[in-house]
Amino acid sequence: MKAFLPAGFNGMFLSPRFAKQIVLRLWYPPCPSMKHLVRIRIFLKPYFWQILATLVILLILTGLSLVVPRIIRSVIDEGLVQGEKSYLVRSALLLLGLGLVSAILNLGNRYWSEWIAARVGYDLRNRMYNHIQYLPFTYHDHAQSGQLISRCIEDVRSIERFAGGAVADLVRFVLLTIGILSIMLTDNPKLAMIGLLPMIPLILMTSRFGTKIGKLFFAVDNAVGEVSNRLQENVVGVQVVRAFAREPYEIKRFESANRQVFQNWVHVIDEWSKIMPTTGWLTTLSVILILWFGGQMVMDGTLTIGAIVAFNAYVLMLAEPAQQLTGLVNAGGEAAAGAQRVFEVLDTEPAIQSPERAIQLEPLRGEVEFRAVGLKYQDERTASLNGINLRVEPNRLVALIGQTGSGKTSLVNLLPRFYDVSEGSVLIDGVDVREMDLVTLRKQIGIVLQTSLLFSDTIKANIAYGRPEATLDEVIAAAKAAQAHEFIQGFTNGYDTIVGERGVTLSGGQRQRVAIARALLMNPRILILDDSTSSVDTQTEKLIQTALDTLMEGRTTFVIAHRLSTVRRADLILVMEGGRILQQGRHDELLRAGGLYREIHDLQLIDHAKFAEELEELQEEKIMPLKEHDEM
């Protein structure tokens, strides 16, 4: 047997080292993104026994598949040639039994492989979502929500598909290849070498295909993410689109992003179409070589008919998975691209998190101090805050005014550590916020924004969002204090009324009062109000202002406002410009000092006076026609 082979050739094929090289070559094609796919193994560790059971089933299935050609060879050489009918019956029953066992094992193999895949997808989506929750605002400032959604759903799904059927098929192909090679080289090394010659270019072509396909699928995934982002933006901004009649423009934008997905898929299909026919032709060539040279051996008497039939069965058995190899590599490339995009998110470390030995101050007194604070956002040339020095006693009301971009929101965002200072430090009760436990800190800071977000849930759940354990009585008490109880009772389902996405089924004033109730229920020691009454009518403003007065009692409050009527009662007014505190003091003090505050004050007085004159003229115009009508 060894006379047909170079020295050491047969041993090389049968050695564990060579088998390992085959597995590595198929499992790790030279594609840069494959290293990300390999990292999925950390999600497989908890399911060791399920994976082991699947591997055992695959080994048994492979063994049964390899036995069948042996039985066929025996039937031909011993049963048919010698005319033993009983042998034929026994062989038929044996094949029937093996087929039944294989069917049952295939069912178990498919179930467990798909179960493992579904579980990996479940864990991976949870890990992605959990990680995104803790990524800092600096990440979300630049990340596109549509791309994140695509990575959590589409990319994880591609990994899940590969981890299911594709991995099982790949493992079975490797086991089958090793088994068939060993049997063929043992039975007839010369014929095996001839039949396997076309497999060499097949493996080389498959490796090259794996190198290119990962990059192509990465482009496809990015394009799909862009489509998702376009869709998400359009759904969120549907009112703006309708208001400006920009439907044709948005349709064109979506079509452009969707066309990019199509074009990238065409590139994938182009590569696929190049290799598929060649793969089929090479496997067919392998079968032809076996039949031609094997047939001559049969005619020469050096090979039995049963042997060549069995040999050909092994080649055909190897040809089918060999043709599927490009499909497996294709699925691997898609999954590798998805894994690369998923781990780009998971590898992003949260820049803002609690230190190892975090200080937990509970409850806070509410003393706030800014020491030489500077803040510069990522990718910005100039700093948003410069040299801020400020000390606020507990239970004080601080108002911040200034032009857009003056740094008001940036300053208050440092308190709950939405951003970290670039210079200096922010202290609460004498402790640097960077040394405090984030959860404890943020649970004691209430925030009411200009356009407060509500979730698609019941009104009760929205009010109790910060304290889900709160009782209904506590929720109602908070709603009453926020001047929201009356309108909530007006709904058919009361507090169990489901609000629409982002609270769109409620008016602006109603959303604000629900948000105030949400903050009240938290009972925060520090309160941040970001121009909470600027976008509502006068009557609603009075209701919200009454609720805010209740909310601000006994708390350190920072109010960002554009109306001076909101800040007159403040204990301290900060006039900001260019990221600096230009003026600070009480209302009367700042008026006497002149400067920017006096200018803002006078401009608003002039605007109010003009508004009053116009209102008076309008009322007179309405009254005059009525008088003339009465005289007639």
Secondary structure, 3 states (H helix, E strand, C coil): CHHHCCCCHHHHHHCHHHHHHHHHHHHCCCCCCHHHHHHHHHHCHHHHHHHHHHHHHHHHHHHHHHHHHHHHHHHHHHHHHHCCHHHHHHHHHHHHHHHHHHHHHHHHHHHHHHHHHHHHHHHHHHHHHHHHHHCCHHHHCCCCHHHHHHHHHHHHHHHHHHHHHHHHHHHHHHHHHHHHHHHHHHHCHHHHHHHHCCHHHHHHHHHHHHHHHHHHHHHHHHHHHHHHHHHHHHHHCHHHHHHCCCHHHHHHHHHHHHHHHHHHHHHHHHHHHHHHHHHHHHHHHHHHHHHHHHHHHHHHCCCCHHHHHHHHHHHHHHHHHHHHHHHHHHHHHHHHHHHHHHHHHHCCCCCCCCCCCCECCCCCCCCEEEEEEEECCCCCCCCCEEEEEEEECCCCEEEEEECCCCCHHHHHHCCCCCCCCCEEEEEECCEEHHHECHHHHHHCEEEECCCCCCCCCEHHHHHCCCCCCCCHHHHHHHHHHCCCHHHHHCCCCHHHCECCHHHCCCCHHHHHHHHHHHHHHHCCCEEEEECCCCCCCHHHHHHHHHHHHHHHCCCEEEEECCCHHHHCCCCEEEEEECCEEEEEECHHHHHHHCCHHHHHHHHHHHHHHHHHHHHHHHHHHHHHHHHHHHHC
